[in-house]
């Protein structure tokens, strides 16, 4: 069998990683800041655990998405999410963290040179809002948020996007969308932070930014062949979805309760509101389906629970437990209706990322503006329900800014990538499935034999696969 010639463009990712690795050799090591008695051992232990929990959400998301797509696209969908753990981690160390939390340039973006390749991170004093943990731990905790955000977008463009194109999207999205919004919202000099917009754990930074990027991607990539033909495709593996939901729910306790940045009463409150909202939303989605004449499905409960987790994210450390139940309940209904409306449109958001994460995040941000109270978090503000409509106006303003920015820039990124390298796979590749055509792997070996390493066994493969591979 002849060895295929690899084009130079396929060398670029390897060469870029090699260059970054070599640059890192010349970054001077520094003595870690000893804390001068500022560190709290319990806080450090909890945020270490919370960081690990947030990391677990990314493989959880892979199972969640992978179980819902068509059987021939399970592996491609899962790896597009999971590879963010590697890709974004490298970007975050090199320059992403500095752009999000470096010295503020006009409240819009961090200085890329402040913490270039994590220089000055180990030796820095604690972050202003995390005074009892090492600055390096804060940077690692924030890294896991940066990892999962572009991974969320995968669900909207699944089953038709080239793997290499999505890798490039993740890089540009992380630098041009995620980092600026994180700076606006969570850096003390960020303009949304100074405006008084409340986002406890990522309603705007994670979910609205990813949801709007997902909508942009779906519009640029256009519809799948199966979507145009109105084919009803069964989810590949609903138990995968259940496993993914469980991992997401479990990891979300680190996501929200960890955002208190300490082992304290606020983290306990955020833990409780997170669980309550997810529980209420899962039930709300199922019961709402029933009264609309549908069956109570496992898939419905899973999607509803995730919507509840999304909606409570910006509010988790600002609202009470009873209010969190209402937030989960109403968010599930609104997202359920948004999914229903989307199915009647020509928008092909494969796994409903915008109706669930985008709309769910918007609902959460607005309800934070209504139900936030200083009784729960003195560092926050009172919402409209407690006599302060001004907070609702601020939340709405911040939401609209992030929606406009994320959608516009993400749309531009997808368009730019399409000029450089085709976004979509060919029609033939789409029909055969992305698992085989993009990765040379297969979720189920019933129609395509694989060897012990998971590579295609061309001798036993059906004719159409052999013909494609020979190309």
C-alpha positions in Angstrom: 0.0 0.0 0.0 1.4 3.4 -1.1 2.0 6.0 1.6 -0.1 9.1 0.9 1.8 12.4 0.6 0.8 14.8 3.4 0.2 18.4 2.3 2.2 21.1 4.1 -0.9 22.6 5.7 -1.3 19.4 7.7 2.1 20.0 9.2 1.1 23.4 10.6 -0.7 22.3 13.8 2.3 20.1 14.8 4.7 22.9 13.9 2.8 25.5 15.9 2.6 23.2 19.0 6.4 22.5 18.6 7.1 26.2 18.4 5.0 26.9 21.6 6.8 24.1 23.4 10.2 25.5 22.5 9.2 29.0 23.5 8.2 27.7 26.9 11.8 26.5 27.5 13.0 30.1 27.7 10.3 31.4 30.1 12.0 32.0 33.4 10.8 29.9 36.4 9.8 31.8 39.5 9.5 31.1 43.2 5.9 30.5 44.2 4.3 33.2 46.3 4.1 31.8 49.8 0.9 33.5 50.8 2.3 35.4 53.8 -0.4 33.7 55.9 -3.1 34.7 53.5 -3.9 31.3 52.2 -6.7 29.2 53.8 -6.0 25.5 53.6 -9.7 24.6 53.4 -10.3 27.1 50.6 -7.3 25.7 48.7 -8.5 22.1 49.1 -12.0 22.9 48.0 -11.0 24.9 44.9 -8.6 22.1 43.9 -11.5 19.7 44.0 -13.8 22.2 42.3 -11.2 22.6 39.5 -11.2 18.8 39.0 -15.0 18.7 39.0 -15.2 21.4 36.3 -12.7 19.5 34.2 -15.0 16.4 34.5 -17.8 18.4 32.8 -16.0 18.3 29.4 -15.9 14.4 29.1 -19.4 14.5 30.5 -20.4 16.9 27.7 -18.8 14.5 25.2 -21.0 11.6 26.4 -24.1 13.9 26.5 -23.6 15.0 22.9 -22.2 11.7 21.6 -25.3 9.8 22.7 -27.7 12.1 20.9 -26.1 12.2 17.4 -26.5 9.6 14.6 -24.5 6.4 15.1 -22.0 7.2 12.3 -21.0 10.4 14.0 -20.6 9.4 17.7 -16.8 9.4 17.9 -16.4 12.6 15.8 -18.8 14.5 18.0 -17.3 13.3 21.2 -13.7 14.0 20.2 -14.6 17.5 19.0 -15.7 18.3 22.5 -13.1 16.4 24.4 -10.1 17.7 22.5 -10.8 21.1 23.9 -9.2 19.8 27.1 -5.9 19.7 25.3 -6.2 22.5 22.9 -7.6 25.2 25.2 -5.4 24.3 28.1 -2.3 25.1 25.9 -3.9 28.3 24.6 -4.8 29.3 28.2 -1.2 28.8 29.5 0.4 30.6 26.4 -1.8 33.7 26.2 -5.5 33.1 27.0 -5.3 33.6 30.7 -3.4 36.9 30.2 -6.0 38.1 27.8 -8.8 37.4 30.2 -7.2 38.4 33.5 -4.0 40.3 32.7 -3.6 44.1 33.2 -6.7 45.7 31.8 -6.5 47.6 28.6 -9.4 50.0 28.9 -11.7 47.4 30.5 -12.0 45.6 27.2 -9.2 43.0 27.2 -6.2 41.9 29.3 -2.6 42.6 28.3 -1.4 39.4 26.5 2.1 40.0 28.0 1.1 40.2 31.6 1.0 36.4 32.2 2.5 35.2 28.8 3.2 31.5 29.2 2.0 31.8 32.9 5.0 34.0 33.6 4.4 35.8 36.9 1.4 33.6 37.7 3.1 31.3 40.4 4.8 34.3 42.0 1.8 36.7 41.9 -0.3 37.7 45.0 -3.8 36.3 45.2 -6.5 37.6 42.8 -8.6 40.4 44.2 -11.7 38.3 44.5 -9.9 35.1 45.6 -7.6 36.3 48.4 -7.3 33.0 50.3 -6.0 30.8 47.4 -2.9 30.9 45.3 -3.2 32.9 42.1 -2.0 29.8 40.1 -5.0 27.9 41.5 -7.3 30.7 40.4 -5.8 30.5 36.9 -6.3 26.7 36.7 -9.9 27.0 38.0 -10.6 29.5 35.3 -8.9 27.4 32.7 -11.6 24.7 33.0 -14.3 27.3 32.2 -12.4 28.3 29.1 -12.1 24.6 28.1 -15.7 23.7 28.1 -17.1 26.9 26.5 -16.0 26.2 22.8 -16.7 22.5 23.4 -20.4 23.5 23.9 -20.6 24.9 20.4 -19.9 21.4 18.9 -23.5 20.4 19.4 -24.8 22.9 16.9 -22.4 22.0 14.1 -22.1 18.3 14.7 -22.4 15.8 11.8 -21.1 18.2 9.1 -18.1 20.2 10.2 -14.5 19.3 9.4 -12.4 18.4 12.4 -9.5 20.6 11.3 -11.9 23.5 10.8 -13.4 23.1 14.2 -9.9 23.1 15.8 -9.2 26.4 14.2 -12.6 27.8 15.4 -11.8 26.8 19.0 -8.5 28.7 18.8 -10.0 31.9 17.4 -13.1 31.7 19.6 -11.0 31.3 22.8 -8.9 34.3 22.0 -11.4 36.6 20.3 -14.7 35.8 22.1 -14.2 34.0 25.3 -11.2 35.9 26.7 -12.7 39.4 26.1 -16.1 38.5 27.6 -14.4 36.9 30.6 -12.4 40.1 31.1 -15.5 42.3 30.8 -17.4 40.2 33.3 -15.0 38.9 35.9 -11.9 41.2 35.9 -12.4 44.1 38.5 -11.5 46.6 35.7 -13.8 45.0 33.1 -16.5 47.3 31.9 -19.5 45.0 32.6 -18.0 44.2 36.1 -17.8 48.0 36.8 -21.3 48.5 35.4 -22.6 46.1 38.1 -23.7 43.2 35.9 -23.9 40.0 38.0 -22.7 36.7 36.6 -21.7 34.3 39.4 -20.4 31.4 37.3 -20.7 32.1 33.6 -24.2 32.9 32.3 -22.8 35.3 29.8 -19.1 34.2 29.7 -19.9 30.5 29.1 -23.5 29.8 28.1 -24.7 32.9 26.2 -21.3 33.3 24.4 -21.4 29.6 23.4 -25.1 29.6 22.5 -24.8 32.6 20.2 -21.6 31.2 18.6 -23.6 27.9 18.1 -26.4 29.8 16.3 -23.8 31.6 14.1 -22.1 28.3 13.2 -25.4 26.6 12.3 -26.3 29.5 10.0 -22.9 29.6 8.3 -22.7 25.8 7.9 -26.3 25.5 6.7 -28.4 22.4 6.9 -27.4 18.8 6.9 -28.7 16.6 4.1 -30.8 14.6 6.6 -32.3 17.8 8.0 -33.3 19.0 4.5 -34.9 15.7 3.8 -36.7 15.8 7.2 -35.3 12.4 8.3 -36.0 11.4 11.9 -32.7 10.1 13.2 -32.6 8.1 16.4 -30.1 9.0 19.0 -27.2 6.6 18.9 -27.1 5.8 22.6 -29.4 7.3 25.2 -27.5 5.6 28.1 -24.6 7.8 27.0 -26.8 10.8 27.4 -27.7 9.7 30.9 -24.1 9.1 31.8 -23.2 12.5 30.4 -25.9 14.3 32.3 -24.8 12.7 35.5 -21.2 13.8 34.9 -22.3 17.3 34.0 -24.6 17.6 37.1 -21.8 16.3 39.3 -19.2 18.6 37.8 -21.5 21.6 37.9 -21.2 21.6 41.7 -17.6 22.6 41.2 -18.6 25.0 38.4 -21.1 27.0 40.6 -20.2 26.2 44.2 -16.5 26.6 43.3 -17.2 30.1 42.0 -17.5 31.2 45.6 -13.7 30.8 45.5 -13.6 29.4 49.0 -15.0 26.8 51.4 -17.6 29.0 52.9 -21.3 29.5 53.4 -21.7 31.1 50.0 -20.3 27.9 48.3 -22.8 25.8 50.2 -25.7 28.0 49.2 -24.5 27.9 45.5 -24.3 24.1 45.8 -27.9 24.0 47.0 -29.3 26.3 44.4 -27.5 24.4 41.7 -29.0 21.1 42.6 -32.5 22.5 43.2 -32.7 24.3 39.9 -31.5 21.2 38.0 -34.0 19.0 39.7 -36.9 21.3 39.1 -35.9 21.9 35.5 -35.6 18.2 34.7 -39.1 17.5 36.1 -40.5 20.6 34.5 -39.3 19.6 31.0 -40.8 16.1 31.4 -44.1 17.2 32.9 -44.4 19.9 30.2 -43.9 17.3 27.5 -46.6 15.2 29.0 -49.2 17.9 29.0 -48.4 18.6 25.4 -49.1 15.0 24.5 -45.6 13.5 24.5 -44.2 10.7 26.5 -42.1 11.3 29.6 -38.6 10.5 28.1 -35.2 9.9 29.6 -33.8 12.3 27.0 -36.3 15.0 28.1 -35.3 14.8 31.7 -31.6 15.0 30.8 -32.0 18.0 28.6 -34.3 19.7 31.1 -31.8 19.1 34.0 -29.0 20.6 31.9 -31.1 23.7 31.1 -31.7 24.1 34.8 -28.0 24.0 35.4 -27.4 26.5 32.7 -30.1 28.9 34.0 -28.9 28.9 37.6 -25.2 29.4 36.7 -25.3 33.2 36.7 -27.6 33.3 39.7 -26.2 30.5 41.9 -24.5 32.7 44.4 -27.0 35.5 44.4 -30.4 33.9 44.9 -32.1 31.9 47.6 -32.9 28.2 47.3 -36.7 28.7 46.9 -36.1 31.1 44.0 -33.7 28.7 42.4 -36.6 26.2 42.1 -38.6 28.7 40.1 -35.6 29.6 37.9 -35.2 25.9 37.0 -38.9 25.4 36.5 -39.5 28.4 34.2 -36.2 28.1 32.3 -37.1 24.5 31.2 -40.4 25.6 29.9 -39.0 28.5 27.9 -36.2 26.4 26.4 -38.6 23.6 25.6 -40.7 26.0 23.7 -37.6 27.5 22.0 -36.6 24.0 20.9 -40.2 23.5 19.5 -40.1 26.8 17.6 -36.6 25.9 16.2 -37.8 22.6 14.8 -40.4 24.5 12.7 -37.6 26.8 11.2 -34.9 26.0 8.7 -32.1 26.5 11.3 -30.1 23.3 11.7 -28.7 23.5 15.2 -28.1 19.8 15.5 -28.4 19.4 19.3 -30.3 22.6 20.2 -27.4 24.4 21.7 -28.8 27.8 21.2 -32.3 27.1 22.6 -30.8 25.3 25.6 -27.5 27.1 26.4 -28.1 30.4 24.7 -31.7 30.9 25.7 -31.2 29.2 29.1 -28.3 31.5 29.9 -30.4 34.6 28.9 -33.3 33.5 31.2 -30.8 32.9 34.0 -29.2 36.4 33.6 -32.6 38.1 33.6 -33.9 36.2 36.6 -30.7 37.1 38.4 -31.7 40.7 37.9 -35.1 39.9 39.5 -34.3 37.5 42.4 -30.7 38.5 43.4 -30.5 39.6 47.1 -27.9 40.9 49.4 -29.3 38.6 52.1 -27.6 35.7 50.2 -24.5 37.6 49.0 -23.7 41.1 50.4 -21.2 41.6 47.6 -24.0 41.3 45.0 -27.1 43.5 44.8 -30.9 43.4 45.3 -33.0 42.6 42.2 -36.3 43.9 40.9 -38.3 41.5 43.2 -36.7 43.2 46.2 -37.3 46.8 45.0 -34.4 47.5 42.7 -35.4 47.4 39.0 -32.1 49.0 38.1 -30.3 45.6 38.5 -32.6 44.1 35.9 -31.8 46.9 33.5 -28.1 46.2 34.0 -28.5 42.5 33.5 -30.5 43.1 30.3 -27.9 45.6 29.0 -25.0 43.2 29.7 -26.9 40.3 28.1 -27.6 42.3 24.9 -23.9 43.4 24.6 -22.7 39.8 25.0 -25.3 38.4 22.5 -24.4 41.0 19.9 -20.6 40.6 20.3 -20.5 36.8 20.5 -22.8 36.2 17.6 -21.2 38.8 15.3 -17.6 37.8 16.0 -18.3 34.1 15.9 -20.1 34.5 12.6 -17.1 36.3 11.3 -14.8 33.6 12.6 -16.7 30.9 10.8 -16.8 32.9 7.6 -13.1 33.6 7.8 -12.2 29.9 8.4 -14.4 28.9 5.4 -12.2 31.2 3.2 -9.0 29.6 4.5 -10.2 26.0 4.7 -13.6 24.5 3.9 -15.9 24.3 7.0 -18.1 21.5 5.8 -17.2 18.0 4.8 -18.2 16.8 1.3 -21.6 15.4 0.7 -20.0 11.9 0.3 -18.2 12.3 3.7 -21.5 13.4 5.4 -23.3 10.4 4.1 -20.6 7.9 5.1 -20.3 9.6 8.5 -17.6 11.7 10.1 -16.3 8.9 12.4 -14.9 7.0 9.4 -14.1 9.9 7.1 -12.5 12.3 9.6 -10.9 9.9 12.1 -10.7 6.4 10.6 -12.7 5.0 13.5 -16.1 3.6 14.1 -18.4 3.6 17.1 -20.1 0.3 16.1 -18.3 -2.4 14.1 -21.4 -4.0 12.7 -20.9 -2.6 9.2 -17.3 -1.8 9.2 -14.6 -4.1 10.6 -11.9 -2.5 12.8 -8.6 -3.9 14.0 -7.6 -4.1 17.7 -6.3 -0.5 17.6 -9.6 0.9 16.3 -8.2 1.7 12.9 -10.1 0.9 9.7 -9.6 -2.7 8.5 -9.8 -2.0 4.8 -9.8 -5.6 3.7 -13.1 -6.2 5.6 -14.7 -2.9 5.0 -17.7 -2.4 2.7 -16.9 -1.3 -0.9 -18.1 2.3 -0.4 -15.6 2.8 2.5 -12.8 1.2 0.5 -13.4 3.5 -2.4 -13.5 6.6 -0.2 -10.3 5.7 1.7 -8.4 5.0 -1.5 -9.1 8.6 -2.5 
